[in-house]
């Protein structure tokens, strides 16, 4: 819990009902969070914990743009151009970039007693 508590800013100015009504935290949206605890089946039986936030339940900001998915034809054209021009191709996947990205939305959640005060 020491590692995830730094991501939170405690708020103690009102009740949960005040926050849910929108009077105390205007512009903020409530999301549900939960902890996932797991043990990896490696040689050390590494213990892992992740804080999972239900960000899919928030309203999407109008300023947010989504990246599109590349089509098969675009990939074939890129391969053809690389072959014609004798170029090397490299590809990669950044699997945890989204998981560790900063949050732009104003959100709040109710934390359990395991988070401390």
PARO-319494 format. One record per residue (C-alpha): residue number from 1; x, y negated, z. Coordinates in pm, 1 decimal. Layout:
- NUM | X | Y | Z
...
This chain:
- 1 | 0.0 | 0.0 | 0.0
- 2 | 299.7 | -230.2 | 52.9
- 3 | 367.2 | -223.6 | -321.2
- 4 | 19.3 | -325.5 | -435.9
- 5 | -72.7 | -576.2 | -164.9
- 6 | 148.1 | -839.3 | -330.4
- 7 | -97.6 | -852.9 | -622.2
- 8 | -378.6 | -974.4 | -397.2
- 9 | -455.5 | -1311.9 | -248.2
- 10 | -673.3 | -1277.8 | 61.0
- 11 | -987.9 | -1487.6 | 80.2
- 12 | -1166.0 | -1529.4 | 410.4
- 13 | -1384.1 | -1836.3 | 363.2
- 14 | -1722.4 | -1667.5 | 339.3
- 15 | -1909.2 | -1342.0 | 318.4
- 16 | -1926.5 | -1091.6 | 35.3
- 17 | -2285.7 | -1199.3 | -29.7
- 18 | -2168.5 | -1561.4 | -72.6
- 19 | -1909.3 | -1448.8 | -326.4
- 20 | -2160.6 | -1232.8 | -513.9
- 21 | -2406.3 | -1521.2 | -538.5
- 22 | -2140.4 | -1730.8 | -713.2
- 23 | -2157.3 | -2014.6 | -460.8
- 24 | -1817.7 | -1959.2 | -300.7
- 25 | -1611.3 | -1838.0 | -599.0
- 26 | -1745.0 | -2012.7 | -909.6
- 27 | -1598.5 | -1874.3 | -1230.7
- 28 | -1487.2 | -1547.9 | -1067.7
- 29 | -1628.0 | -1202.6 | -1148.9
- 30 | -1643.7 | -904.3 | -914.1
- 31 | -1478.0 | -579.8 | -1021.1
- 32 | -1458.0 | -244.3 | -847.3
- 33 | -1112.3 | -104.0 | -765.2
- 34 | -999.6 | 231.9 | -639.8
- 35 | -673.7 | 409.1 | -564.0
- 36 | -559.0 | 722.5 | -746.1
- 37 | -315.7 | 943.4 | -555.1
- 38 | -134.0 | 1223.0 | -735.1
- 39 | 158.8 | 1459.3 | -701.1
- 40 | 368.2 | 1519.5 | -1012.1
- 41 | 465.1 | 1881.0 | -1067.3
- 42 | 832.2 | 1802.6 | -1123.6
- 43 | 1128.6 | 1943.5 | -931.1
- 44 | 1083.6 | 1685.7 | -649.6
- 45 | 701.8 | 1688.7 | -631.3
- 46 | 702.0 | 1310.7 | -672.8
- 47 | 407.4 | 1133.8 | -512.5
- 48 | 239.9 | 859.8 | -714.5
- 49 | -30.3 | 607.6 | -639.9
- 50 | -204.5 | 371.2 | -879.9
- 51 | -451.5 | 94.3 | -823.2
- 52 | -721.0 | 121.2 | -1089.9
- 53 | -940.5 | -180.6 | -1156.5
- 54 | -1264.7 | -161.5 | -1350.5
- 55 | -1174.1 | -448.5 | -1582.7
- 56 | -1406.3 | -311.1 | -1849.0
- 57 | -1698.6 | -440.3 | -1641.4
- 58 | -1598.6 | -807.9 | -1673.4
- 59 | -1731.2 | -1045.3 | -1935.8
- 60 | -1492.0 | -1086.1 | -2229.3
- 61 | -1355.9 | -1442.7 | -2256.9
- 62 | -1447.9 | -1616.2 | -2582.1
- 63 | -1084.5 | -1720.9 | -2634.1
- 64 | -965.4 | -1359.6 | -2636.2
- 65 | -874.0 | -1207.6 | -2970.4
- 66 | -832.2 | -839.0 | -3034.6
- 67 | -567.0 | -681.2 | -3249.7
- 68 | -700.8 | -471.9 | -3531.0
- 69 | -613.2 | -112.5 | -3607.1
- 70 | -389.0 | -55.3 | -3906.0
- 71 | -547.0 | 129.2 | -4198.1
- 72 | -398.1 | 435.9 | -4366.4
- 73 | -361.2 | 242.0 | -4691.7
- 74 | -153.0 | -27.8 | -4518.6
- 75 | 78.6 | 237.4 | -4374.5
- 76 | 118.0 | 401.9 | -4716.4
- 77 | 200.3 | 66.2 | -4877.0
- 78 | 459.6 | -4.9 | -4606.7
- 79 | 616.8 | 340.1 | -4663.1
- 80 | 619.2 | 285.1 | -5039.0
- 81 | 784.2 | -57.4 | -5006.9
- 82 | 1044.3 | 84.9 | -4771.1
- 83 | 1120.8 | 370.8 | -5011.8
- 84 | 1145.9 | 139.7 | -5314.4
- 85 | 1378.5 | -100.4 | -5130.5
- 86 | 1581.9 | 177.1 | -4962.2
- 87 | 1487.4 | 56.2 | -4612.4
- 88 | 1484.6 | 252.4 | -4289.0
- 89 | 1161.5 | 265.4 | -4089.9
- 90 | 1135.6 | 266.3 | -3712.2
- 91 | 826.1 | 310.4 | -3499.7
- 92 | 756.2 | 304.4 | -3126.9
- 93 | 473.6 | 305.2 | -2879.8
- 94 | 480.1 | 98.9 | -2562.0
- 95 | 259.1 | 309.1 | -2342.4
- 96 | 247.7 | 101.6 | -2025.0
- 97 | 242.4 | -254.9 | -2160.7
- 98 | -132.1 | -289.3 | -2103.0
- 99 | -115.8 | -137.5 | -1755.8
- 100 | 131.0 | -397.3 | -1633.4
- 101 | 1.9 | -698.3 | -1825.6
- 102 | -99.9 | -1007.1 | -1627.9
- 103 | -471.7 | -1066.2 | -1584.5
- 104 | -616.7 | -1380.4 | -1743.8
- 105 | -963.5 | -1350.0 | -1594.9
- 106 | -1060.6 | -1479.5 | -1253.4
- 107 | -1162.9 | -1167.2 | -1063.2
- 108 | -1229.0 | -1061.6 | -706.8
- 109 | -1283.3 | -730.8 | -530.7
- 110 | -1359.6 | -599.3 | -185.1
- 111 | -1056.9 | -421.9 | -40.8
- 112 | -1085.3 | -145.1 | 215.2
- 113 | -919.8 | -127.5 | 555.1
- 114 | -615.2 | 46.8 | 406.1
- 115 | -508.8 | -291.1 | 264.5
- 116 | -475.1 | -439.4 | 613.4
- 117 | -610.9 | -778.6 | 717.1
